[in-house]
Amino acid sequence: MVRKIVEKIPDEVLQQDLERYRRRALELGATDAKIITTDMILIDDRVLGKCTYPRCPFYGTNVNCPPYAMDLALVRRVVNNFRYAIFSMIKVPSKELAGPEVREKRLSTPSAMKNYEIAARIEAEAFYDGYHLALAFAGGSCKNTFCPNTECIALVPGQSCKHFPMARSSMEAVGMDAFTMAAKVGWDIYPIGRSLPPPEVPHGTKLGLVLIY
């Protein structure tokens, strides 16, 4: 049942809800999920530096990547107004992410779509529980996940995203150092790129974050 919005959610209710959202992420397909405090969210200008130099192929191609995504100053203010978040992780076979063939095709993968689904659904469930300001971020460009072969229609004035509310900014698109965050909570994460043969990396990782309250 939909809850009414109240001025302040009791801490006991909040903690129970956070644990429920954590378990929900697992039910939806996450390998692991953790409740974190927002002081654990790392926002670093160097992350956007990696988007712009050498320029990511998705830079400027969609509303959820730089330069259209929220700037770091706004992201910092937004995060500072939350106390808790759900941080989720999906282990991905390395062959989905590593090697030149995968990078050149730029095709969506089931794990990428699942990562976006987990973030969007937890955000929606929290919204209807009265956390009306809940805000989710996924991992990897939404352009590659939802519209790899078409233009982003949301860049056209007066048009909105065809994949709302699933499509959204990735953590890295808004300057979050998701890799270091994953390492800090104890998850194994490896660098993956086009020059890396899949057998050389144990697994890939998809990360998502939902700011709750």
ROSE-134553 format. One record per residue: x, y, z of N, C-alpha, C in turn. Coordinates in steps of 0.02 Angstrom, whole numbers. Example, Ala and Ser with C-alpha at 12.3 -4.5 7.8 and 13.67 -1.06 7.14 Angstrom:
<nodes>
NODE    neast   nnorth      nup   caeast   canorth     caup    ceast   cnorth      cup
NODE      660     -284      390      615      -225      390      660     -165      390
NODE      642     -112      354      684       -53      357      645        2      394
</nodes>
This chain:
<nodes>
NODE    neast   nnorth      nup   caeast   canorth     caup    ceast   cnorth      cup
NODE       42      -60        0        0         0        0       44       62        0
NODE       25      112      -39       62       174      -42       58      211       24
NODE      114      235       49      115       272      111      107      347       98
NODE       80      381      146       77       453      140      146      482      156
NODE      159      540      128      222       575      141      217      612      207
NODE      267      604      248      268       636      314      329      681      319
NODE      327      726      368      382       773      377      447      738      394
NODE      444      688      438      504       652      459      487      578      468
NODE      525      535      436      515       463      443      553      439      504
NODE      520      404      551      554       380      611      613      336      592
NODE      667      342      631      729       306      615      718      230      614
NODE      676      204      659      664       132      660      632      109      594
NODE      585      148      569      553       131      505      604      137      449
NODE      644      189      450      694       200      398      743      141      395
NODE      767      118      452      816        63      452      784       -1      425
NODE      721      -14      443      687       -72      418      678      -68      342
NODE      662       -8      318      653         2      246      718       -7      209
NODE      772       20      235      837        14      203      856      -59      196
NODE      845      -98      247      862      -169      243      817     -204      192
NODE      754     -183      189      709      -213      139      732     -196       67
NODE      754     -134       56      778      -116      -10      843     -153      -27
NODE      885     -163       24      947      -201       12      930     -272      -11
NODE      883     -305       24      863      -373        5      828     -372      -63
NODE      792     -319      -77      757      -314     -141      806     -312     -199
NODE      861     -277     -189      913      -275     -241      938     -346     -257
NODE      946     -386     -205      968      -455     -215      915     -495     -252
NODE      852     -486     -233      797      -520     -267      794     -503     -341
NODE      811     -441     -357      808      -417     -426      868     -438     -467
NODE      919     -466     -435      975      -493     -473     1043     -467     -455
NODE     1049     -425     -404     1115      -402     -382     1153     -460     -350
NODE     1218     -460     -361     1261      -509     -327     1268     -492     -254
NODE     1272     -428     -239     1275      -405     -170     1247     -334     -167
NODE     1226     -314     -109     1201      -245      -99     1215     -226      -26
NODE     1229     -163      -16     1245      -139       52     1209      -73       66
NODE     1193      -63      129     1168         1      152     1230       43      169
NODE     1236      101      139     1294       144      155     1269      212      177
NODE     1311      247      214     1298       317      230     1328      360      175
NODE     1299      418      165     1319       457      107     1389      488      113
NODE     1419      486      173     1488       508      178     1536      458      145
NODE     1510      399      126     1549       349       90     1547      359       14
NODE     1506      406       -8     1501       420      -80     1557      468      -99
NODE     1601      446     -143     1660       484     -162     1647      521     -228
NODE     1651      586     -226     1641       627     -286     1708      661     -301
NODE     1733      648     -361     1802       668     -378     1804      697     -448
NODE     1832      758     -454     1837       790     -519     1875      747     -570
NODE     1920      705     -546     1959       663     -592     1916      614     -631
NODE     1858      595     -602     1813       549     -637     1787      582     -701
NODE     1766      644     -696     1744       679     -757     1802      694     -803
NODE     1861      701     -774     1921       709     -815     1930      648     -861
NODE     1914      589     -835     1920       528     -875     1866      526     -929
NODE     1809      559     -917     1757       561     -969     1778      606    -1027
NODE     1816      658    -1012     1830       709    -1062     1898      703    -1095
NODE     1945      667    -1064     2012       661    -1093     2044      595    -1075
NODE     2056      550    -1124     2032       555    -1193     1956      548    -1193
NODE     1924      583    -1237     1851       589    -1235     1816      523    -1244
NODE     1771      507    -1198     1729       447    -1202     1685      452    -1265
NODE     1674      396    -1300     1632       398    -1360     1560      418    -1346
NODE     1538      416    -1283     1469       434    -1266     1463      506    -1242
NODE     1520      540    -1235     1519       610    -1213     1477      651    -1262
NODE     1428      687    -1235     1388       732    -1276     1336      699    -1320
NODE     1327      633    -1312     1280       597    -1355     1212      587    -1324
NODE     1205      602    -1259     1141       590    -1225     1135      635    -1164
NODE     1073      641    -1140     1061       689    -1085     1090      666    -1018
NODE     1107      603    -1012     1130       578     -948     1205      572     -941
NODE     1242      592     -993     1315       593     -991     1338      666     -993
NODE     1401      679     -972     1428       746     -980     1426      767    -1054
NODE     1417      831    -1069     1413       887    -1022     1343      901     -997
NODE     1294      857    -1013     1224       870     -996     1205      845     -926
NODE     1241      797     -899     1226       770     -833     1238      824     -780
NODE     1214      812     -719     1224       860     -664     1299      874     -655
NODE     1316      937     -644     1386       953     -631     1404      933     -559
NODE     1468      930     -546     1491       904     -482     1469      945     -422
NODE     1465     1011     -431     1444      1053     -375     1373     1036     -355
NODE     1329     1026     -404     1260      1008     -388     1257      938     -359
NODE     1296      892     -386     1296       823     -360     1317      823     -287
NODE     1368      861     -270     1390       864     -201     1335      891     -155
NODE     1300      942     -177     1246       970     -136     1189      920     -129
NODE     1173      885     -182     1119       836     -179     1137      780     -131
NODE     1197      751     -139     1218       696      -95     1220      718      -22
NODE     1242      778      -10     1248       803       59     1180      811       93
NODE     1126      811       55     1060       817       84     1027      749       97
NODE     1064      696       84     1041       628      100     1086      600      155
NODE     1060      550      191     1099       516      243     1117      444      224
NODE     1072      411      186     1082       340      172     1070      325       98
NODE     1102      271       75     1093       248        7     1100      172        4
NODE     1074      143      -49     1084        72      -63     1134       68     -120
NODE     1188       32     -108     1243        23     -156     1240      -50     -179
NODE     1232      -61     -244     1224      -129     -269     1278     -147     -320
NODE     1290     -212     -326     1343      -237     -369     1320     -300     -404
NODE     1336     -305     -469     1324      -366     -507     1390     -391     -534
NODE     1409     -452     -520     1468      -482     -551     1450     -503     -622
NODE     1494     -486     -668     1481      -497     -739     1537     -539     -769
NODE     1521     -589     -810     1574      -625     -844     1619     -577     -882
NODE     1684     -586     -876     1731      -538     -906     1723     -532     -981
NODE     1698     -584    -1014     1691      -581    -1086     1636     -532    -1108
NODE     1594     -511    -1061     1543      -460    -1077     1572     -390    -1082
NODE     1629     -379    -1050     1655      -311    -1044     1725     -301    -1073
NODE     1765     -354    -1075     1835      -347    -1093     1848     -365    -1167
NODE     1902     -336    -1194     1923      -354    -1261     1897     -306    -1314
NODE     1932     -302    -1370     1914      -254    -1423     1847     -267    -1456
NODE     1827     -330    -1462     1765      -345    -1497     1704     -317    -1460
NODE     1702     -325    -1395     1647      -298    -1355     1644     -223    -1360
NODE     1701     -190    -1354     1704      -118    -1355     1684      -89    -1423
NODE     1704     -123    -1476     1690       -97    -1543     1615     -104    -1560
NODE     1584     -159    -1537     1514      -169    -1552     1469     -123    -1513
NODE     1490     -106    -1452     1451       -61    -1409     1378      -84    -1402
NODE     1370     -148    -1390     1303      -175    -1384     1283     -180    -1311
NODE     1219     -173    -1298     1195      -182    -1230     1202     -254    -1209
NODE     1209     -265    -1144     1214      -333    -1117     1159     -343    -1066
NODE     1141     -406    -1052     1091      -418    -1000     1109     -389     -932
NODE     1173     -390     -915     1193      -364     -850     1186     -288     -847
NODE     1199     -254     -903     1190      -181     -904     1117     -163     -895
NODE     1074     -198     -930     1002      -184     -923      978     -201     -853
NODE     1003     -256     -825      983      -275     -757     1006     -222     -706
NODE     1065     -195     -716     1090      -144     -670     1045      -83     -669
NODE     1024      -61     -728      978        -5     -732      910      -22     -701
NODE      887      -83     -712      823      -104     -685      823     -103     -609
NODE      877     -129     -579      881      -130     -506      878      -59     -478
NODE      918      -14     -507      919        54     -482      851       87     -489
NODE      820       80     -547      755       113     -560      700       85     -516
NODE      699       19     -506      645       -11     -468      650        4     -394
NODE      711        5     -367      719        22     -297      700       95     -286
NODE      720      139     -332      700       209     -328      624      215     -327
NODE      591      179     -372      517       183     -376      484      156     -313
NODE      509      100     -287      479        71     -227      488      118     -168
NODE      547      148     -163      558       196     -109      512      257     -116
NODE      503      280     -177      459       337     -190      389      323     -163
NODE      362      264     -178      294       248     -157      290      231      -82
NODE      348      222      -50      349       212       22      354      279       59
NODE      354      333       22      357       399       53      424      434       49
NODE      474      400       20      540       431       10      538      465      -59
NODE      501      519      -62      484       549     -127      543      581     -162
NODE      599      591     -127      658       620     -157      712      568     -174
NODE      696      505     -167      744       451     -184      769      461     -255
NODE      834      448     -264      866       464     -328      917      409     -344
NODE      912      381     -404      954       324     -423     1003      340     -478
NODE     1060      305     -475     1111       309     -527     1132      238     -544
NODE     1146      226     -609     1166       159     -630     1241      159     -646
NODE     1262      116     -691     1332       113     -711     1337      102     -786
NODE     1383      138     -818     1389       133     -890     1338      179     -924
NODE     1354      201     -983     1311       249    -1018     1243      219    -1036
NODE     1190      258    -1023     1123       236    -1043     1118      233    -1119
NODE     1158      273    -1154     1157       273    -1227     1175      204    -1253
NODE     1226      175    -1225     1248       109    -1247     1198       55    -1226
NODE     1164       66    -1171     1117        16    -1145     1051       16    -1182
NODE     1023       76    -1194      956        81    -1222      952      103    -1295
NODE      998      146    -1316      994       175    -1383     1061      172    -1419
NODE     1092      113    -1425     1159       111    -1454     1161      132    -1527
NODE     1106      125    -1563     1107       139    -1635     1059      195    -1656
NODE     1034      233    -1607      989       289    -1622     1011      350    -1584
NODE      990      408    -1608     1006       470    -1574      964      477    -1510
NODE      992      512    -1461      956       524    -1399      902      577    -1412
NODE      840      556    -1412      785       602    -1427      777      655    -1373
NODE      799      640    -1312      791       687    -1257      834      749    -1266
NODE      882      748    -1313      921       807    -1328      883      856    -1372
NODE      827      833    -1400      786       876    -1442      741      918    -1398
NODE      741      984    -1404      697      1025    -1362      624     1003    -1366
NODE      593      996    -1309      522       976    -1307      511      901    -1306
NODE      565      862    -1315      558       789    -1315      584      760    -1249
NODE      558      703    -1230      582       670    -1169      609      600    -1186
NODE      645      572    -1139      677       507    -1149      625      453    -1161
NODE      637      411    -1212      592       356    -1227      595      302    -1174
NODE      648      302    -1135      659       248    -1087      652      271    -1015
NODE      618      327    -1004      601       349     -936      552      298     -905
NODE      561      279     -841      610       303     -794      672      259     -787
NODE      682      212     -833      739       166     -828      805      202     -840
NODE      809      241     -894      872       274     -911      887      330     -862
NODE      950      337     -845      972       387     -797     1048      394     -802
NODE     1075      441     -766     1148       448     -766     1182      390     -731
NODE     1240      374     -754     1282       326     -718     1316      362     -660
NODE     1343      323     -614     1379       353     -558     1438      394     -584
NODE     1474      366     -632     1534       400     -656     1517      463     -696
NODE     1458      465     -728     1439       524     -766     1429      585     -723
NODE     1417      575     -658     1408       631     -612     1467      637     -564
NODE     1523      605     -581     1584       615     -544     1595      570     -484
NODE     1554      518     -476     1563       472     -420     1618      421     -436
NODE     1664      413     -390     1718       365     -398     1692      296     -375
NODE     1652      265     -419     1619       202     -401     1668      146     -388
NODE     1725      146     -423     1774        92     -414     1803       93     -344
NODE     1825      152     -321     1852       156     -253     1799      143     -201
NODE     1738      165     -214     1683       151     -168     1673       75     -161
NODE     1676       40     -218     1667       -33     -216     1723      -66     -176
NODE     1784      -43     -187     1841       -71     -150     1834      -58      -75
NODE     1808        1      -57     1802        18       14     1750      -25       50
NODE     1700      -49       14     1650       -92       47     1668     -166       42
NODE     1727     -181       12     1751      -250       12     1737     -290      -51
NODE     1714     -257     -104     1701      -293     -166     1764     -295     -209
NODE     1776     -351     -243     1832      -357     -289     1813     -324     -355
NODE     1853     -277     -377     1839      -242     -440     1904     -234     -478
NODE     1901     -244     -544     1961      -245     -585     1954     -195     -643
NODE     2010     -166     -665     2008      -123     -723     1997     -165     -786
NODE     1951     -143     -828     1935      -179     -889     1936     -131     -948
NODE     1968     -151    -1002     1971      -108    -1061     1976     -148    -1125
NODE     1980     -113    -1181     1979      -146    -1245     2041     -188    -1258
NODE     2097     -171    -1225     2159      -208    -1237     2168     -268    -1191
NODE     2120     -279    -1147     2126      -333    -1098     2091     -396    -1121
NODE     2127     -451    -1131     2094      -514    -1149     2050     -538    -1091
NODE     1989     -560    -1104     1944      -581    -1050     1973     -631    -1002
NODE     2014     -680    -1023     2040      -729     -974     2085     -699     -921
NODE     2108     -638     -932     2155      -608     -885     2122     -573     -826
NODE     2055     -569     -826     2020      -536     -771     1968     -584     -743
NODE     1964     -592     -677     1917      -639     -647     1844     -626     -664
NODE     1824     -563     -664     1755      -545     -680     1749     -471     -689
NODE     1696     -449     -722     1679      -378     -726     1631     -360     -671
NODE     1615     -296     -665     1572      -273     -611     1527     -217     -637
NODE     1463     -221     -620     1416      -167     -633     1392     -140     -565
NODE     1391      -75     -557     1375       -44     -494     1316        4     -501
NODE     1276        9     -448     1220        55     -447     1211       84     -378
NODE     1179      141     -375     1170       177     -312     1101      209     -310
NODE     1067      202     -253     1002       236     -244     1006      276     -179
NODE     1004      342     -185      999       386     -127      928      381     -100
NODE      920      368      -36      854       354       -8      828      412       34
NODE      866      433       84      838       481      134      895      517      169
</nodes>
